[in-house]
Amino acid sequence: MTDIPQSENETLIEFPCDFPIKVMGETHDEFAQEVISTIQRLMPDFDASRIEMRGSTGGKYLSLTCTVTVYSKPQLDDIYRALTGHPMVKVVL
């Protein structure tokens, strides 16, 4: 079997699709709203009801799973960059 090199623009994800993005940060009253606002700057029609929220056992951290409908890899990359660049966000998966 021959491996075919994948170019930078190729992806195994088929677009459009619903894509879950996990965003983690320290527990803060404004954390969820900041994440929503960050996503909505790039996707004004993002539905905040598509977020699942979980706190850590000790309550220090908050995890948000945000399911976004994306139409291209560049759009998904932009969302990841915006979230990872936010000062309240510790990890984006």
PDB file of N, CA, C and O in Angstrom:
ATOM      1  N   MET A   1       0.847  -1.180   0.000  1.00  0.00           N
ATOM      2  CA  MET A   1       0.000   0.000   0.000  1.00  0.00           C
ATOM      3  C   MET A   1       0.892   1.244   0.000  1.00  0.00           C
ATOM      4  O   MET A   1       1.852   1.319   0.767  1.00  0.00           O
ATOM      5  N   THR A   2       0.588   2.186  -0.831  1.00  0.00           N
ATOM      6  CA  THR A   2       1.378   3.401  -0.956  1.00  0.00           C
ATOM      7  C   THR A   2       0.722   4.528  -0.177  1.00  0.00           C
ATOM      8  O   THR A   2      -0.480   4.765  -0.298  1.00  0.00           O
ATOM      9  N   ASP A   3       1.529   5.226   0.632  1.00  0.00           N
ATOM     10  CA  ASP A   3       1.011   6.383   1.351  1.00  0.00           C
ATOM     11  C   ASP A   3       0.990   7.570   0.407  1.00  0.00           C
ATOM     12  O   ASP A   3       1.975   7.853  -0.276  1.00  0.00           O
ATOM     13  N   ILE A   4      -0.122   8.251   0.375  1.00  0.00           N
ATOM     14  CA  ILE A   4      -0.244   9.451  -0.438  1.00  0.00           C
ATOM     15  C   ILE A   4      -0.065  10.643   0.482  1.00  0.00           C
ATOM     16  O   ILE A   4      -0.821  10.789   1.443  1.00  0.00           O
ATOM     17  N   PRO A   5       0.921  11.509   0.216  1.00  0.00           N
ATOM     18  CA  PRO A   5       1.125  12.665   1.089  1.00  0.00           C
ATOM     19  C   PRO A   5      -0.095  13.577   1.079  1.00  0.00           C
ATOM     20  O   PRO A   5      -0.723  13.807   0.046  1.00  0.00           O
ATOM     21  N   GLN A   6      -0.397  14.072   2.233  1.00  0.00           N
ATOM     22  CA  GLN A   6      -1.545  14.961   2.376  1.00  0.00           C
ATOM     23  C   GLN A   6      -1.060  16.404   2.370  1.00  0.00           C
ATOM     24  O   GLN A   6      -0.150  16.763   3.116  1.00  0.00           O
ATOM     25  N   SER A   7      -1.674  17.232   1.521  1.00  0.00           N
ATOM     26  CA  SER A   7      -1.278  18.638   1.486  1.00  0.00           C
ATOM     27  C   SER A   7      -1.857  19.357   2.698  1.00  0.00           C
ATOM     28  O   SER A   7      -2.710  18.820   3.405  1.00  0.00           O
ATOM     29  N   GLU A   8      -1.383  20.575   2.925  1.00  0.00           N
ATOM     30  CA  GLU A   8      -1.832  21.348   4.085  1.00  0.00           C
ATOM     31  C   GLU A   8      -3.332  21.609   4.076  1.00  0.00           C
ATOM     32  O   GLU A   8      -3.943  21.709   5.140  1.00  0.00           O
ATOM     33  N   ASN A   9      -3.930  21.721   2.907  1.00  0.00           N
ATOM     34  CA  ASN A   9      -5.351  22.072   2.823  1.00  0.00           C
ATOM     35  C   ASN A   9      -6.269  20.860   2.859  1.00  0.00           C
ATOM     36  O   ASN A   9      -7.484  21.016   2.985  1.00  0.00           O
ATOM     37  N   GLU A  10      -5.718  19.660   2.752  1.00  0.00           N
ATOM     38  CA  GLU A  10      -6.544  18.468   2.781  1.00  0.00           C
ATOM     39  C   GLU A  10      -6.833  18.074   4.224  1.00  0.00           C
ATOM     40  O   GLU A  10      -6.053  18.353   5.134  1.00  0.00           O
ATOM     41  N   THR A  11      -7.965  17.423   4.403  1.00  0.00           N
ATOM     42  CA  THR A  11      -8.349  16.978   5.730  1.00  0.00           C
ATOM     43  C   THR A  11      -9.209  15.733   5.593  1.00  0.00           C
ATOM     44  O   THR A  11      -9.802  15.497   4.540  1.00  0.00           O
ATOM     45  N   LEU A  12      -9.278  14.945   6.642  1.00  0.00           N
ATOM     46  CA  LEU A  12     -10.136  13.768   6.629  1.00  0.00           C
ATOM     47  C   LEU A  12     -11.566  14.123   7.006  1.00  0.00           C
ATOM     48  O   LEU A  12     -12.456  13.275   6.939  1.00  0.00           O
ATOM     49  N   ILE A  13     -11.788  15.348   7.394  1.00  0.00           N
ATOM     50  CA  ILE A  13     -13.122  15.819   7.781  1.00  0.00           C
ATOM     51  C   ILE A  13     -13.892  16.206   6.516  1.00  0.00           C
ATOM     52  O   ILE A  13     -13.362  16.891   5.641  1.00  0.00           O
ATOM     53  N   GLU A  14     -15.128  15.766   6.434  1.00  0.00           N
ATOM     54  CA  GLU A  14     -15.974  16.151   5.310  1.00  0.00           C
ATOM     55  C   GLU A  14     -16.816  17.347   5.725  1.00  0.00           C
ATOM     56  O   GLU A  14     -17.498  17.311   6.749  1.00  0.00           O
ATOM     57  N   PHE A  15     -16.765  18.399   4.932  1.00  0.00           N
ATOM     58  CA  PHE A  15     -17.495  19.628   5.225  1.00  0.00           C
ATOM     59  C   PHE A  15     -18.706  19.739   4.317  1.00  0.00           C
ATOM     60  O   PHE A  15     -18.674  19.249   3.189  1.00  0.00           O
ATOM     61  N   PRO A  16     -19.767  20.370   4.782  1.00  0.00           N
ATOM     62  CA  PRO A  16     -19.976  20.920   6.130  1.00  0.00           C
ATOM     63  C   PRO A  16     -20.224  19.790   7.129  1.00  0.00           C
ATOM     64  O   PRO A  16     -20.630  18.687   6.763  1.00  0.00           O
ATOM     65  N   CYS A  17     -19.968  20.100   8.404  1.00  0.00           N
ATOM     66  CA  CYS A  17     -20.214  19.119   9.454  1.00  0.00           C
ATOM     67  C   CYS A  17     -20.385  19.821  10.796  1.00  0.00           C
ATOM     68  O   CYS A  17     -19.984  20.970  10.981  1.00  0.00           O
ATOM     69  N   ASP A  18     -20.991  19.093  11.720  1.00  0.00           N
ATOM     70  CA  ASP A  18     -21.058  19.547  13.109  1.00  0.00           C
ATOM     71  C   ASP A  18     -19.794  19.040  13.776  1.00  0.00           C
ATOM     72  O   ASP A  18     -19.499  17.845  13.739  1.00  0.00           O
ATOM     73  N   PHE A  19     -19.043  19.953  14.389  1.00  0.00           N
ATOM     74  CA  PHE A  19     -17.732  19.603  14.946  1.00  0.00           C
ATOM     75  C   PHE A  19     -17.669  20.032  16.404  1.00  0.00           C
ATOM     76  O   PHE A  19     -17.844  21.212  16.708  1.00  0.00           O
ATOM     77  N   PRO A  20     -17.419  19.077  17.322  1.00  0.00           N
ATOM     78  CA  PRO A  20     -17.315  19.437  18.743  1.00  0.00           C
ATOM     79  C   PRO A  20     -15.921  19.973  19.069  1.00  0.00           C
ATOM     80  O   PRO A  20     -14.912  19.358  18.723  1.00  0.00           O
ATOM     81  N   ILE A  21     -15.879  21.106  19.726  1.00  0.00           N
ATOM     82  CA  ILE A  21     -14.616  21.692  20.169  1.00  0.00           C
ATOM     83  C   ILE A  21     -14.669  21.784  21.693  1.00  0.00           C
ATOM     84  O   ILE A  21     -15.586  22.386  22.252  1.00  0.00           O
ATOM     85  N   LYS A  22     -13.689  21.191  22.354  1.00  0.00           N
ATOM     86  CA  LYS A  22     -13.641  21.243  23.815  1.00  0.00           C
ATOM     87  C   LYS A  22     -12.738  22.396  24.231  1.00  0.00           C
ATOM     88  O   LYS A  22     -11.589  22.486  23.800  1.00  0.00           O
ATOM     89  N   VAL A  23     -13.271  23.275  25.071  1.00  0.00           N
ATOM     90  CA  VAL A  23     -12.550  24.458  25.532  1.00  0.00           C
ATOM     91  C   VAL A  23     -12.477  24.393  27.059  1.00  0.00           C
ATOM     92  O   VAL A  23     -13.499  24.253  27.731  1.00  0.00           O
ATOM     93  N   MET A  24     -11.257  24.496  27.598  1.00  0.00           N
ATOM     94  CA  MET A  24     -11.094  24.397  29.041  1.00  0.00           C
ATOM     95  C   MET A  24     -10.397  25.629  29.607  1.00  0.00           C
ATOM     96  O   MET A  24      -9.499  26.202  28.990  1.00  0.00           O
ATOM     97  N   GLY A  25     -10.838  26.013  30.792  1.00  0.00           N
ATOM     98  CA  GLY A  25     -10.241  27.155  31.475  1.00  0.00           C
ATOM     99  C   GLY A  25     -10.598  27.107  32.949  1.00  0.00           C
ATOM    100  O   GLY A  25     -11.357  26.243  33.388  1.00  0.00           O
ATOM    101  N   GLU A  26     -10.048  28.037  33.704  1.00  0.00           N
ATOM    102  CA  GLU A  26     -10.377  28.107  35.118  1.00  0.00           C
ATOM    103  C   GLU A  26     -11.822  28.573  35.275  1.00  0.00           C
ATOM    104  O   GLU A  26     -12.324  29.355  34.468  1.00  0.00           O
ATOM    105  N   THR A  27     -12.477  28.086  36.314  1.00  0.00           N
ATOM    106  CA  THR A  27     -13.860  28.466  36.578  1.00  0.00           C
ATOM    107  C   THR A  27     -13.926  29.966  36.846  1.00  0.00           C
ATOM    108  O   THR A  27     -13.219  30.495  37.704  1.00  0.00           O
ATOM    109  N   HIS A  28     -14.781  30.626  36.102  1.00  0.00           N
ATOM    110  CA  HIS A  28     -14.960  32.076  36.217  1.00  0.00           C
ATOM    111  C   HIS A  28     -16.375  32.377  35.749  1.00  0.00           C
ATOM    112  O   HIS A  28     -16.866  31.744  34.814  1.00  0.00           O
ATOM    113  N   ASP A  29     -17.036  33.338  36.391  1.00  0.00           N
ATOM    114  CA  ASP A  29     -18.419  33.675  36.045  1.00  0.00           C
ATOM    115  C   ASP A  29     -18.601  34.024  34.573  1.00  0.00           C
ATOM    116  O   ASP A  29     -19.660  33.761  34.003  1.00  0.00           O
ATOM    117  N   GLU A  30     -17.589  34.609  33.953  1.00  0.00           N
ATOM    118  CA  GLU A  30     -17.705  35.072  32.571  1.00  0.00           C
ATOM    119  C   GLU A  30     -17.115  34.113  31.534  1.00  0.00           C
ATOM    120  O   GLU A  30     -17.144  34.407  30.339  1.00  0.00           O
ATOM    121  N   PHE A  31     -16.575  32.958  31.983  1.00  0.00           N
ATOM    122  CA  PHE A  31     -15.873  32.072  31.051  1.00  0.00           C
ATOM    123  C   PHE A  31     -16.758  31.622  29.889  1.00  0.00           C
ATOM    124  O   PHE A  31     -16.369  31.764  28.730  1.00  0.00           O
ATOM    125  N   ALA A  32     -17.934  31.087  30.183  1.00  0.00           N
ATOM    126  CA  ALA A  32     -18.807  30.579  29.115  1.00  0.00           C
ATOM    127  C   ALA A  32     -19.192  31.698  28.148  1.00  0.00           C
ATOM    128  O   ALA A  32     -19.175  31.494  26.934  1.00  0.00           O
ATOM    129  N   GLN A  33     -19.538  32.868  28.666  1.00  0.00           N
ATOM    130  CA  GLN A  33     -19.925  33.979  27.794  1.00  0.00           C
ATOM    131  C   GLN A  33     -18.759  34.436  26.920  1.00  0.00           C
ATOM    132  O   GLN A  33     -18.955  34.794  25.759  1.00  0.00           O
ATOM    133  N   GLU A  34     -17.560  34.424  27.469  1.00  0.00           N
ATOM    134  CA  GLU A  34     -16.375  34.804  26.685  1.00  0.00           C
ATOM    135  C   GLU A  34     -16.142  33.825  25.538  1.00  0.00           C
ATOM    136  O   GLU A  34     -15.814  34.237  24.425  1.00  0.00           O
ATOM    137  N   VAL A  35     -16.309  32.534  25.806  1.00  0.00           N
ATOM    138  CA  VAL A  35     -16.138  31.519  24.763  1.00  0.00           C
ATOM    139  C   VAL A  35     -17.215  31.700  23.689  1.00  0.00           C
ATOM    140  O   VAL A  35     -16.913  31.662  22.496  1.00  0.00           O
ATOM    141  N   ILE A  36     -18.461  31.894  24.107  1.00  0.00           N
ATOM    142  CA  ILE A  36     -19.557  32.111  23.161  1.00  0.00           C
ATOM    143  C   ILE A  36     -19.278  33.336  22.299  1.00  0.00           C
ATOM    144  O   ILE A  36     -19.423  33.277  21.078  1.00  0.00           O
ATOM    145  N   SER A  37     -18.886  34.430  22.910  1.00  0.00           N
ATOM    146  CA  SER A  37     -18.603  35.672  22.169  1.00  0.00           C
ATOM    147  C   SER A  37     -17.468  35.482  21.168  1.00  0.00           C
ATOM    148  O   SER A  37     -17.523  35.994  20.049  1.00  0.00           O
ATOM    149  N   THR A  38     -16.447  34.747  21.577  1.00  0.00           N
ATOM    150  CA  THR A  38     -15.307  34.494  20.692  1.00  0.00           C
ATOM    151  C   THR A  38     -15.752  33.711  19.454  1.00  0.00           C
ATOM    152  O   THR A  38     -15.369  34.042  18.332  1.00  0.00           O
ATOM    153  N   ILE A  39     -16.558  32.679  19.666  1.00  0.00           N
ATOM    154  CA  ILE A  39     -17.053  31.888  18.530  1.00  0.00           C
ATOM    155  C   ILE A  39     -17.996  32.728  17.665  1.00  0.00           C
ATOM    156  O   ILE A  39     -17.923  32.673  16.437  1.00  0.00           O
ATOM    157  N   GLN A  40     -18.877  33.502  18.297  1.00  0.00           N
ATOM    158  CA  GLN A  40     -19.849  34.292  17.538  1.00  0.00           C
ATOM    159  C   GLN A  40     -19.212  35.411  16.720  1.00  0.00           C
ATOM    160  O   GLN A  40     -19.814  35.878  15.753  1.00  0.00           O
ATOM    161  N   ARG A  41     -18.016  35.851  17.084  1.00  0.00           N
ATOM    162  CA  ARG A  41     -17.324  36.839  16.246  1.00  0.00           C
ATOM    163  C   ARG A  41     -17.024  36.254  14.869  1.00  0.00           C
ATOM    164  O   ARG A  41     -17.024  36.971  13.868  1.00  0.00           O
ATOM    165  N   LEU A  42     -16.768  34.943  14.824  1.00  0.00           N
ATOM    166  CA  LEU A  42     -16.468  34.271  13.564  1.00  0.00           C
ATOM    167  C   LEU A  42     -17.700  33.609  12.954  1.00  0.00           C
ATOM    168  O   LEU A  42     -17.784  33.428  11.739  1.00  0.00           O
ATOM    169  N   MET A  43     -18.651  33.252  13.810  1.00  0.00           N
ATOM    170  CA  MET A  43     -19.868  32.571  13.378  1.00  0.00           C
ATOM    171  C   MET A  43     -21.055  33.235  14.083  1.00  0.00           C
ATOM    172  O   MET A  43     -21.524  32.737  15.106  1.00  0.00           O
ATOM    173  N   PRO A  44     -21.540  34.352  13.544  1.00  0.00           N
ATOM    174  CA  PRO A  44     -22.618  35.088  14.220  1.00  0.00           C
ATOM    175  C   PRO A  44     -23.862  34.256  14.523  1.00  0.00           C
ATOM    176  O   PRO A  44     -24.606  34.577  15.450  1.00  0.00           O
ATOM    177  N   ASP A  45     -24.097  33.194  13.756  1.00  0.00           N
ATOM    178  CA  ASP A  45     -25.294  32.376  13.973  1.00  0.00           C
ATOM    179  C   ASP A  45     -25.043  31.194  14.918  1.00  0.00           C
ATOM    180  O   ASP A  45     -25.893  30.311  15.036  1.00  0.00           O
ATOM    181  N   PHE A  46     -23.875  31.166  15.600  1.00  0.00           N
ATOM    182  CA  PHE A  46     -23.590  30.077  16.535  1.00  0.00           C
ATOM    183  C   PHE A  46     -24.651  30.040  17.621  1.00  0.00           C
ATOM    184  O   PHE A  46     -24.959  31.058  18.241  1.00  0.00           O
ATOM    185  N   ASP A  47     -25.205  28.858  17.845  1.00  0.00           N
ATOM    186  CA  ASP A  47     -26.271  28.650  18.825  1.00  0.00           C
ATOM    187  C   ASP A  47     -25.658  28.213  20.161  1.00  0.00           C
ATOM    188  O   ASP A  47     -25.151  27.097  20.280  1.00  0.00           O
ATOM    189  N   ALA A  48     -25.707  29.085  21.148  1.00  0.00           N
ATOM    190  CA  ALA A  48     -25.103  28.813  22.457  1.00  0.00           C
ATOM    191  C   ALA A  48     -25.753  27.628  23.170  1.00  0.00           C
ATOM    192  O   ALA A  48     -25.172  27.093  24.114  1.00  0.00           O
ATOM    193  N   SER A  49     -26.930  27.212  22.745  1.00  0.00           N
ATOM    194  CA  SER A  49     -27.561  26.046  23.373  1.00  0.00           C
ATOM    195  C   SER A  49     -26.839  24.752  22.984  1.00  0.00           C
ATOM    196  O   SER A  49     -27.134  23.688  23.527  1.00  0.00           O
ATOM    197  N   ARG A  50     -25.897  24.843  22.047  1.00  0.00           N
ATOM    198  CA  ARG A  50     -25.142  23.668  21.614  1.00  0.00           C
ATOM    199  C   ARG A  50     -23.837  23.516  22.414  1.00  0.00           C
ATOM    200  O   ARG A  50     -22.844  22.984  21.918  1.00  0.00           O
ATOM    201  N   ILE A  51     -23.869  23.989  23.646  1.00  0.00           N
ATOM    202  CA  ILE A  51     -22.708  23.887  24.530  1.00  0.00           C
ATOM    203  C   ILE A  51     -23.054  22.976  25.704  1.00  0.00           C
ATOM    204  O   ILE A  51     -24.104  23.110  26.332  1.00  0.00           O
ATOM    205  N   GLU A  52     -22.142  22.047  25.982  1.00  0.00           N
ATOM    206  CA  GLU A  52     -22.253  21.219  27.184  1.00  0.00           C
ATOM    207  C   GLU A  52     -21.183  21.695  28.153  1.00  0.00           C
ATOM    208  O   GLU A  52     -20.027  21.879  27.770  1.00  0.00           O
ATOM    209  N   MET A  53     -21.567  21.892  29.401  1.00  0.00           N
ATOM    210  CA  MET A  53     -20.656  22.441  30.398  1.00  0.00           C
ATOM    211  C   MET A  53     -20.423  21.425  31.511  1.00  0.00           C
ATOM    212  O   MET A  53     -21.361  20.809  32.017  1.00  0.00           O
ATOM    213  N   ARG A  54     -19.145  21.264  31.884  1.00  0.00           N
ATOM    214  CA  ARG A  54     -18.800  20.371  32.995  1.00  0.00           C
ATOM    215  C   ARG A  54     -17.724  21.031  33.844  1.00  0.00           C
ATOM    216  O   ARG A  54     -16.760  21.596  33.327  1.00  0.00           O
ATOM    217  N   GLY A  55     -17.904  20.949  35.131  1.00  0.00           N
ATOM    218  CA  GLY A  55     -16.896  21.441  36.059  1.00  0.00           C
ATOM    219  C   GLY A  55     -15.981  20.304  36.486  1.00  0.00           C
ATOM    220  O   GLY A  55     -16.381  19.140  36.473  1.00  0.00           O
ATOM    221  N   SER A  56     -14.771  20.637  36.858  1.00  0.00           N
ATOM    222  CA  SER A  56     -13.842  19.610  37.357  1.00  0.00           C
ATOM    223  C   SER A  56     -14.289  19.165  38.746  1.00  0.00           C
ATOM    224  O   SER A  56     -15.097  19.831  39.392  1.00  0.00           O
ATOM    225  N   THR A  57     -13.763  18.048  39.189  1.00  0.00           N
ATOM    226  CA  THR A  57     -14.134  17.503  40.498  1.00  0.00           C
ATOM    227  C   THR A  57     -13.888  18.512  41.606  1.00  0.00           C
ATOM    228  O   THR A  57     -14.725  18.672  42.494  1.00  0.00           O
ATOM    229  N   GLY A  58     -12.767  19.184  41.567  1.00  0.00           N
ATOM    230  CA  GLY A  58     -12.437  20.165  42.598  1.00  0.00           C
ATOM    231  C   GLY A  58     -13.070  21.524  42.362  1.00  0.00           C
ATOM    232  O   GLY A  58     -13.006  22.397  43.228  1.00  0.00           O
ATOM    233  N   GLY A  59     -13.683  21.712  41.192  1.00  0.00           N
ATOM    234  CA  GLY A  59     -14.348  22.973  40.894  1.00  0.00           C
ATOM    235  C   GLY A  59     -13.438  24.078  40.381  1.00  0.00           C
ATOM    236  O   GLY A  59     -13.899  25.194  40.142  1.00  0.00           O
ATOM    237  N   LYS A  60     -12.155  23.786  40.210  1.00  0.00           N
ATOM    238  CA  LYS A  60     -11.225  24.829  39.761  1.00  0.00           C
ATOM    239  C   LYS A  60     -11.331  25.101  38.269  1.00  0.00           C
ATOM    240  O   LYS A  60     -11.103  26.227  37.826  1.00  0.00           O
ATOM    241  N   TYR A  61     -11.676  24.073  37.487  1.00  0.00           N
ATOM    242  CA  TYR A  61     -11.714  24.207  36.030  1.00  0.00           C
ATOM    243  C   TYR A  61     -13.103  23.949  35.472  1.00  0.00           C
ATOM    244  O   TYR A  61     -13.928  23.262  36.073  1.00  0.00           O
ATOM    245  N   LEU A  62     -13.329  24.525  34.301  1.00  0.00           N
ATOM    246  CA  LEU A  62     -14.596  24.366  33.597  1.00  0.00           C
ATOM    247  C   LEU A  62     -14.287  23.907  32.185  1.00  0.00           C
ATOM    248  O   LEU A  62     -13.375  24.426  31.541  1.00  0.00           O
ATOM    249  N   SER A  63     -15.045  22.935  31.706  1.00  0.00           N
ATOM    250  CA  SER A  63     -14.877  22.417  30.357  1.00  0.00           C
ATOM    251  C   SER A  63     -16.170  22.668  29.582  1.00  0.00           C
ATOM    252  O   SER A  63     -17.258  22.322  30.041  1.00  0.00           O
ATOM    253  N   LEU A  64     -16.035  23.269  28.410  1.00  0.00           N
ATOM    254  CA  LEU A  64     -17.182  23.512  27.537  1.00  0.00           C
ATOM    255  C   LEU A  64     -16.979  22.735  26.248  1.00  0.00           C
ATOM    256  O   LEU A  64     -15.942  22.873  25.600  1.00  0.00           O
ATOM    257  N   THR A  65     -17.949  21.924  25.869  1.00  0.00           N
ATOM    258  CA  THR A  65     -17.915  21.277  24.568  1.00  0.00           C
ATOM    259  C   THR A  65     -18.878  22.049  23.686  1.00  0.00           C
ATOM    260  O   THR A  65     -20.092  22.003  23.882  1.00  0.00           O
ATOM    261  N   CYS A  66     -18.320  22.760  22.711  1.00  0.00           N
ATOM    262  CA  CYS A  66     -19.090  23.625  21.826  1.00  0.00           C
ATOM    263  C   CYS A  66     -19.200  22.941  20.469  1.00  0.00           C
ATOM    264  O   CYS A  66     -18.189  22.721  19.802  1.00  0.00           O
ATOM    265  N   THR A  67     -20.408  22.605  20.060  1.00  0.00           N
ATOM    266  CA  THR A  67     -20.592  21.969  18.759  1.00  0.00           C
ATOM    267  C   THR A  67     -20.918  23.058  17.741  1.00  0.00           C
ATOM    268  O   THR A  67     -21.945  23.732  17.826  1.00  0.00           O
ATOM    269  N   VAL A  68     -20.012  23.209  16.777  1.00  0.00           N
ATOM    270  CA  VAL A  68     -20.152  24.244  15.752  1.00  0.00           C
ATOM    271  C   VAL A  68     -20.379  23.586  14.393  1.00  0.00           C
ATOM    272  O   VAL A  68     -19.855  22.504  14.128  1.00  0.00           O
ATOM    273  N   THR A  69     -21.148  24.229  13.550  1.00  0.00           N
ATOM    274  CA  THR A  69     -21.329  23.771  12.178  1.00  0.00           C
ATOM    275  C   THR A  69     -20.316  24.519  11.321  1.00  0.00           C
ATOM    276  O   THR A  69     -20.412  25.732  11.135  1.00  0.00           O
ATOM    277  N   VAL A  70     -19.348  23.778  10.807  1.00  0.00           N
ATOM    278  CA  VAL A  70     -18.279  24.396  10.018  1.00  0.00           C
ATOM    279  C   VAL A  70     -18.382  23.967   8.562  1.00  0.00           C
ATOM    280  O   VAL A  70     -18.861  22.879   8.240  1.00  0.00           O
ATOM    281  N   TYR A  71     -17.915  24.858   7.695  1.00  0.00           N
ATOM    282  CA  TYR A  71     -18.043  24.641   6.258  1.00  0.00           C
ATOM    283  C   TYR A  71     -16.709  24.461   5.548  1.00  0.00           C
ATOM    284  O   TYR A  71     -16.678  24.135   4.362  1.00  0.00           O
ATOM    285  N   SER A  72     -15.599  24.671   6.270  1.00  0.00           N
ATOM    286  CA  SER A  72     -14.285  24.506   5.647  1.00  0.00           C
ATOM    287  C   SER A  72     -13.211  24.369   6.720  1.00  0.00           C
ATOM    288  O   SER A  72     -13.418  24.744   7.874  1.00  0.00           O
ATOM    289  N   LYS A  73     -12.069  23.829   6.326  1.00  0.00           N
ATOM    290  CA  LYS A  73     -10.937  23.709   7.250  1.00  0.00           C
ATOM    291  C   LYS A  73     -10.431  25.085   7.686  1.00  0.00           C
ATOM    292  O   LYS A  73     -10.157  25.274   8.871  1.00  0.00           O
ATOM    293  N   PRO A  74     -10.295  26.065   6.762  1.00  0.00           N
ATOM    294  CA  PRO A  74      -9.851  27.393   7.213  1.00  0.00           C
ATOM    295  C   PRO A  74     -10.782  28.002   8.268  1.00  0.00           C
ATOM    296  O   PRO A  74     -10.319  28.658   9.201  1.00  0.00           O
ATOM    297  N   GLN A  75     -12.079  27.787   8.121  1.00  0.00           N
ATOM    298  CA  GLN A  75     -13.028  28.311   9.104  1.00  0.00           C
ATOM    299  C   GLN A  75     -12.786  27.642  10.467  1.00  0.00           C
ATOM    300  O   GLN A  75     -12.771  28.320  11.494  1.00  0.00           O
ATOM    301  N   LEU A  76     -12.600  26.334  10.477  1.00  0.00           N
ATOM    302  CA  LEU A  76     -12.339  25.607  11.718  1.00  0.00           C
ATOM    303  C   LEU A  76     -11.022  26.067  12.332  1.00  0.00           C
ATOM    304  O   LEU A  76     -10.935  26.259  13.545  1.00  0.00           O
ATOM    305  N   ASP A  77      -9.996  26.245  11.501  1.00  0.00           N
ATOM    306  CA  ASP A  77      -8.700  26.731  11.982  1.00  0.00           C
ATOM    307  C   ASP A  77      -8.821  28.111  12.614  1.00  0.00           C
ATOM    308  O   ASP A  77      -8.196  28.376  13.641  1.00  0.00           O
ATOM    309  N   ASP A  78      -9.617  28.992  12.015  1.00  0.00           N
ATOM    310  CA  ASP A  78      -9.823  30.342  12.558  1.00  0.00           C
ATOM    311  C   ASP A  78     -10.465  30.284  13.941  1.00  0.00           C
ATOM    312  O   ASP A  78     -10.094  31.044  14.836  1.00  0.00           O
ATOM    313  N   ILE A  79     -11.426  29.383  14.113  1.00  0.00           N
ATOM    314  CA  ILE A  79     -12.097  29.238  15.411  1.00  0.00           C
ATOM    315  C   ILE A  79     -11.089  28.763  16.457  1.00  0.00           C
ATOM    316  O   ILE A  79     -11.040  29.300  17.564  1.00  0.00           O
ATOM    317  N   TYR A  80     -10.288  27.758  16.107  1.00  0.00           N
ATOM    318  CA  TYR A  80      -9.267  27.262  17.037  1.00  0.00           C
ATOM    319  C   TYR A  80      -8.283  28.366  17.408  1.00  0.00           C
ATOM    320  O   TYR A  80      -7.944  28.519  18.582  1.00  0.00           O
ATOM    321  N   ARG A  81      -7.822  29.135  16.430  1.00  0.00           N
ATOM    322  CA  ARG A  81      -6.868  30.217  16.708  1.00  0.00           C
ATOM    323  C   ARG A  81      -7.478  31.268  17.635  1.00  0.00           C
ATOM    324  O   ARG A  81      -6.821  31.738  18.564  1.00  0.00           O
ATOM    325  N   ALA A  82      -8.726  31.633  17.381  1.00  0.00           N
ATOM    326  CA  ALA A  82      -9.385  32.643  18.213  1.00  0.00           C
ATOM    327  C   ALA A  82      -9.524  32.149  19.652  1.00  0.00           C
ATOM    328  O   ALA A  82      -9.283  32.903  20.595  1.00  0.00           O
ATOM    329  N   LEU A  83      -9.911  30.892  19.819  1.00  0.00           N
ATOM    330  CA  LEU A  83     -10.094  30.356  21.167  1.00  0.00           C
ATOM    331  C   LEU A  83      -8.765  30.182  21.894  1.00  0.00           C
ATOM    332  O   LEU A  83      -8.659  30.531  23.070  1.00  0.00           O
ATOM    333  N   THR A  84      -7.755  29.653  21.221  1.00  0.00           N
ATOM    334  CA  THR A  84      -6.467  29.453  21.889  1.00  0.00           C
ATOM    335  C   THR A  84      -5.795  30.783  22.221  1.00  0.00           C
ATOM    336  O   THR A  84      -4.966  30.848  23.128  1.00  0.00           O
ATOM    337  N   GLY A  85      -6.146  31.837  21.499  1.00  0.00           N
ATOM    338  CA  GLY A  85      -5.576  33.146  21.760  1.00  0.00           C
ATOM    339  C   GLY A  85      -6.262  33.914  22.878  1.00  0.00           C
ATOM    340  O   GLY A  85      -5.779  34.968  23.291  1.00  0.00           O
ATOM    341  N   HIS A  86      -7.376  33.401  23.371  1.00  0.00           N
ATOM    342  CA  HIS A  86      -8.113  34.093  24.432  1.00  0.00           C
ATOM    343  C   HIS A  86      -7.415  33.886  25.773  1.00  0.00           C
ATOM    344  O   HIS A  86      -7.054  32.755  26.102  1.00  0.00           O
ATOM    345  N   PRO A  87      -7.217  34.937  26.549  1.00  0.00           N
ATOM    346  CA  PRO A  87      -6.484  34.820  27.818  1.00  0.00           C
ATOM    347  C   PRO A  87      -7.142  33.927  28.881  1.00  0.00           C
ATOM    348  O   PRO A  87      -6.452  33.431  29.772  1.00  0.00           O
ATOM    349  N   MET A  88      -8.457  33.718  28.801  1.00  0.00           N
ATOM    350  CA  MET A  88      -9.122  32.878  29.800  1.00  0.00           C
ATOM    351  C   MET A  88      -9.058  31.391  29.448  1.00  0.00           C
ATOM    352  O   MET A  88      -9.332  30.538  30.293  1.00  0.00           O
ATOM    353  N   VAL A  89      -8.698  31.084  28.210  1.00  0.00           N
ATOM    354  CA  VAL A  89      -8.697  29.704  27.741  1.00  0.00           C
ATOM    355  C   VAL A  89      -7.330  29.061  27.997  1.00  0.00           C
ATOM    356  O   VAL A  89      -6.289  29.613  27.640  1.00  0.00           O
ATOM    357  N   LYS A  90      -7.363  27.886  28.623  1.00  0.00           N
ATOM    358  CA  LYS A  90      -6.122  27.150  28.908  1.00  0.00           C
ATOM    359  C   LYS A  90      -5.830  26.114  27.817  1.00  0.00           C
ATOM    360  O   LYS A  90      -4.685  25.974  27.386  1.00  0.00           O
ATOM    361  N   VAL A  91      -6.868  25.385  27.366  1.00  0.00           N
ATOM    362  CA  VAL A  91      -6.694  24.302  26.404  1.00  0.00           C
ATOM    363  C   VAL A  91      -7.881  24.273  25.447  1.00  0.00           C
ATOM    364  O   VAL A  91      -9.022  24.506  25.844  1.00  0.00           O
ATOM    365  N   VAL A  92      -7.589  23.979  24.167  1.00  0.00           N
ATOM    366  CA  VAL A  92      -8.648  23.763  23.177  1.00  0.00           C
ATOM    367  C   VAL A  92      -8.341  22.446  22.472  1.00  0.00           C
ATOM    368  O   VAL A  92      -7.247  22.254  21.941  1.00  0.00           O
ATOM    369  N   LEU A  93      -9.308  21.550  22.472  1.00  0.00           N
ATOM    370  CA  LEU A  93      -9.159  20.240  21.817  1.00  0.00           C
ATOM    371  C   LEU A  93     -10.230  20.065  20.767  1.00  0.00           C
ATOM    372  O   LEU A  93     -10.279  19.030  20.102  1.00  0.00           O
TER     373      LEU A  93
END
